[in-house]
Amino acid sequence: MNVGKIRAAARFGVLAAGFLAAGAAHAQSLTIASSAPVTSIDPHYHTLSPNQSFDSHVYDRLVDRDPKGTPIPGLATSWKLVDDTTWEFKLRQGVKFHDGTDFTAEDVSYTIDRVPRVKNSPASYSIYTKAVKSIEVVDPQTIRIHTNGPYPLLALDLSQVFIIPHKLGSDPTTEDFNSGKNAIGTGPYRFISYKPGDRIEMERFDGYWGKKPDWQHVTYRMISNDATRTAALLAGDVGIIEFVPPTDLASLRKDDRVRLSEVVSNRSIFLWLDHSRTGPTPFVTGPNGETLDKNPLKDLRVREALSIAINRQAIVQRVMEDAAIPTGQYLPPGAATYNPAIKPPPYDPERAKKLLAEAGYPNGLRVTLNGPNDRYVNDAKILQAVGQMWQRIGVQTNVDPSPWSSFVAKAGRQEMSIFLLGWGVSSGEGTNPLRAQLATWDAAKGLGTANRGRYSNPKLDAMIEQAMQTMDDAKRDKLVQDAMKLAMDDVPVIMLHLQKNIWATRKGLVYEPRTDEDTRAMGVHPAP
């Protein structure tokens, strides 16, 4: 295995800590309430947290992650650098796919080759395979991956890629995964059925190579409405819910039928700003609605004014009810490459007014603030709170929340000027958001794949690329920290807070909270 933070532990034991559900009659079944829809059963179609959470049941990765986000062995038992551009992975023996075929190095090669060719992907996994130049199958249990230059992050990248069998043939379609025809993995559960927007049914795979899960049958329900999700738990319809609504926390803490499990997550909530237009941007005008000849959001003074006009602590306390912490960066304290020098921006409305005046907008602006109303914890309420705070500095704000399905398509097409989004740093370190969110959009390089504001900073790009090629862990970490500081000082996005991941289970179940947000049936156990 390679050195430093991306070393995988040789062994991993999950200590579950969480809660119990139904009685003996239901001891072999578990129902999970997900807070957001799974958009596809195809594990390479859409880089979306609900998809990855579900995919962890049916498919495996070469490299997995423990609840704290540390890389651990998955289908690969070990990995090491042969030279600066060659990685060797030793694969687990005796692993079977759900159809009974053997897992081999051919399946890894096939999977990595397929990832960038998935058609109509709204957010491609190709960012995690762009570094791969070629793949060498040494033997059925050994694979060597050659990279385009020194690339220390390959093991972390492959912790995002689920392995499928090469027997699926050339370019298997997403539709055939959704129908179940192609939904074949090596994971602890076999796919049974998928009803989009409603539920997924799974059965335990008794040929699984790892620890046998407690639950024979798992129903993965999608319940985006907060109140409905809590009600389903209290009624006994589900055994575990994720993203417990902050408004329910106080009462649930006192309810002896329920126990809570929580951890500060790698999920940041922030506002994207339109950097794609130098001329007028569609939803920012002068104070009387007059069209402006240039995009005010291209001015750092305006971006900073909008940022320091937000009282983050008030949002955390009053809107999130302490189910979050204020932040000025993508990672929580203690995470790899967290930069302690980057503090949450101070609340300073008077300075915000001065900055707007210096930028040429002494009478303020009129803006529309967009965002989803069913994707993140209290997303619509956060939008309202920010809008009210901006009103106080003379920025007249129309808040326009909408369902995620329609909102995210518009965001992807850069049709909005200011909008709320979230980002979960699944790798647990800073190159993930830097290259996906803040690097200049470049499809050929696989950079900026989630850069929905089309922010571009050549100096930052150079720092990101240098960090991604630096093999020394300590030097790379310093480069990443410096790059994050450079980026956050330029306010490409307005960071708000880091969510706390909070699960609730019925009494008698245990679950250890995960920083990556995954809700995994394999981590739910009857209480000892």
PyMOL commands that set and color helices and strands:
alter all, ss='L'
color gray80, all
select helices_A, chain A and resi 4-6+24-26+49-58+105-117+125-128+154-158+166-168+174-178+226-234+246-254+296-298+300-308+312-319+349-358+379-391+404-412+431-438+458-468+473-489+521-523
alter helices_A, ss='H'
color red, helices_A
select strands_A, chain A and resi 29-34+63-65+71-73+76-83+86-91+132-139+142-147+189-195+199-204+217-222+240-241+258-273+284-285+324-326+365-372+395-402+418-424+493-506+509-511+524-526
alter strands_A, ss='S'
color yellow, strands_A
deselect
rebuild
show_as cartoon
